Amino acid sequence: MRSVLSWETIVHYPRYKLRGQIRFKDTMLSLGSDLLSNYCLYCRFVSFPNLEELNLSGLSMLKMIWHPQHEFSDKLRILRVCTCLCLVNLIPSHLLQRFQNLKEVVVRDCEVLNYVFDDEGILPKIEILKLEELPNLRLIFNNGDKNDNMRYLLSLSKFKVLEHMKELHVINCGKSIDEEVPLFDGGVCNYEAFESRAPIFDKIMDSLRDDNINSIGVEGIGGVGKTTIVKQVAHQAKQERLLTKQLYLYVSWIRHSDNLRQEVISDIQEKIAEMFDWEIEDWFMDESERAVELKKRLKKKKTLIILDDNWKEIHDLEKIGIPSCLLSKDMMMGTQTCFEVETLSPDEALTLFKNTGAGGVDSTMEENITELIKECEGLPLAIVTIANTLKDETMDVWKNALDHLKNCAAANGKKKVVYSCAEWSYTHLKDDDVKSLLLLCGQLDFGDISIDHLLQYAISLDLFGTIDSLDQARNRLLELVEILKASCWLIELDHQKLHPRIVFKEDVRLEEWSNSDESNRCAFLSLHCKVVPKLPQQLVCPELQCFPLRNNPSLNIPIPNTFFQGMKKLQVLDLSDMDFTILPSSLDSLENLQTLRLDRCHRLEDIALIGKLTKLQVLSLVGFVSQHLPDEMEQLTNLRLLDLNDCKELKVIPHNVLSILSRLECLRIRLSNAKLLPKDIQFENLTRYVISIRYWSGSRITDRLLKLNKVNISLDLGDGIRKLLERSEELEFNHLSGTNYVLQYPLGGESFVKLKRLKVSESPEIEYIIYSKDQRVLEHDAFPLLESLDLWGLENLRKVWHGRLIPGGSFGNLKTLYVYQCHKLRYLFSLSTVRGLSQLENMTIQNCKTMEQIITYERELEDEYDEGGTNLELFPNLRTLKLQNLPKLINFIPELETNARQDSSFNHKVSFSKLKELELLQVPKLKDVWNPQRPFESFSNVRILKWKA
């Protein structure tokens, strides 16, 4: 048996001090590679009679710590073992009597360890036990029972012996190492984890695990599957917890510019800050100063930043503030290591084609399939594009596709293959609306495209035919988007952003083009020219309908006053991010204009001219810097969508401007003062709205959102806003005043039936969240769609629900509950309320000084409850339960039966069969958590356990 410490290396340590420690780290690396597999740490002659602490780390072949005949110190108090991948035994049973002073045991990342201890005799003396990343752990101690293949690590009865335990952490233990980790489903549709991809995937993962590598490149020709493998890596990294955060960004806009543009830098900085909930708007600094701050903050976290579709050298991105730790793709230069993704083998290509859905054909078409795949050159994107288009098509269409690809083969080279497949796929899209939307997406490729921006363009271009409302238009848009996603023409980045796989070339000079006949026929012009020394006095485009002039880094020149006179049919004009102080006078000649976007024009203050554009249906003024809206906006009576987001300087809204817009269906407004909104405004036709008062950050999840900060309910809000409260899907209140309750129920006809998220914070006047004044028995379930309830810093909150007994099915869709620093809250819910929480998955209660029970039993309101015969069946879907710093918490829910134990912290009938994470920290009055009367399945699925009394 080979040992690290043998008689030959260490004779004796009789004088090792009482406070002495031994640390071994990566010892195996210095002992050569010819060590025996039955390797142990000590030979039988080595002893440390006064040793109190032993730390072992990185001993990759260590199987046993103690020699079978070893006589070891009985003074050992602390034992820590980390990354000993072959360790099979921690302390054998015959040595247990030598470790009676052991107080702390920490074991991490030991892959083959099945048991921590061979006997339970050692457990009563231990105060701290931390077990993490032990995938094959079957039981905490092995008592010799052969039938130990159970779904728990430590049975409830065994918890009785933990009488001195102060901290117990069990994190990611017991998970089989053979369990498959699903790969990220993104990039190429229906992409398979092919054998040829495994080596490069493993190499990228190895580089990601290497602390010395902080920038990785993935390159390959277009359509080969770089995006997919990058997303697979990101998903695997998340599974292995290699990183704290991940951020995924398409940066294809870099290819259009020699340098990173200021607005792009700012946009990415905001996205990174949003990921970490950093209030970047409060950083009063320019982009370069922000970059320094971002870099400093990101270095404190293990962060994976993926920059997809990148065509610039990596050092350019330092301007954003990204430290070198990132993963990116496409012609990557300047990275520490780079990997090339190759094409698929013929067999893999055939499998992908058939699995995409076009393979269910008879044998007569097998030859065509083989030829089609050959023409696709092993490129997954080309294969999937053709296969999707050929679903349910006839033999003639298949032959047509093959002929097209063969004819395009003369272009020579794999880079042309994807374009050939895309061209053929586009011509065979069956719906003209789908084709029109795809072309629009390609022409609007300023980076990621939002659904909102697409809608603003599409409704004015009559893309959907006759549509009565914005809601109908949006539904039609989402339908078309799904068709394009299924055909792999669009990639969904999140629920609001899309990325097209089609981009139009931008290599024509404006001066040359404006003098050509093509300008007279052009219906869509996107100005992204390479060099624009100046704009012509007049651009004559009589058929032009859509003209985005936004995000143009080279166009820092004035727009001539007569510039728009030759565009009489123009319906959509986007001048966002332009650098001008006054609108060109020729703008009033655009009598057919229906959409006007003036977002982030940071020097533009006078917009009175827009009052003459009476056919406007969409007006976007995001980031408008003027202190007042012009009175002339009263003439825009056809307006259906108005976006006044981030208007921080706005101090005056003329009384009739909003009130007279009777056709308004969508309003987005972010203001510094609630008094800017007229109290008599009714919003009768408003179906979508995002109204924020004194909130300057945060992303929206819904299209019916109210966020109020430092608002006096009784003084600042009119009837119109109060009615919107009832119809909202998301409500957020901070520093609320003028009331002692947040919501009154029932309030009116709709009574919060659509509310999905409610957050209330830092409002000392609030005593009740929901106040039911109606003394009648409530017939309908309250808040049926509410998914998230977040209560934070409500120091005088006494009850969540106050008033009549709530119907039993209320809050039936609640999934997440978070309560923090509500110091006068003695309990959270009554039993009658909690019986409806069947969908609750996550519950976190922290820092509530007087909280005595989570669930209480109000006998005077619940006298119809049958004590003896009712099976509680509470929280059947609860996955996470965190109770922290609740000094007066006695129990989670009391026992209702007189013959049950009354000192139990959890009612013995309550089962947490799906609970995966349990955290009980600083809850000194909780007693007998592990009640032996509880059903066998209770806590049986817990994977992460943190317990500190």
Helices and strands as residue ranges (DSSP letters): E 3-5, E 21-25, G 27-30, E 39-42, E 53-57, E 62-64, E 78-82, G 93-99, E 104-108, E 115-117, G 120-125, E 128-134, E 139-141, G 156-161, E 167-173, G 195-197, H 198-209, E 215-219, H 226-239, E 245-250, G 252-256, H 262-275, G 280-282, H 287-298, E 303-308, G 314-319, E 326-329, E 337-340, H 346-353, I 354-358, G 363-365, H 366-375, H 380-389, H 395-408, G 409-411, H 415-427, H 432-443, E 449-450, H 451-460, H 470-486, E 490-492, E 497-500, H 510-514, H 518-521, E 546-548, E 572-574, G 585-589, E 595-597, G 608-612, E 618-620, G 631-635, E 641-644, H 655-659, E 666-671, G 674-676, E 688-693, E 704-709, H 713-716, H 719-727, E 730-734, E 741-744, E 757-761, E 768-772, E 788-792, E 799-803, E 816-820, E 829-830, H 831-834, E 842-846, E 855-856, E 880-884, E 917-921, E 944-948
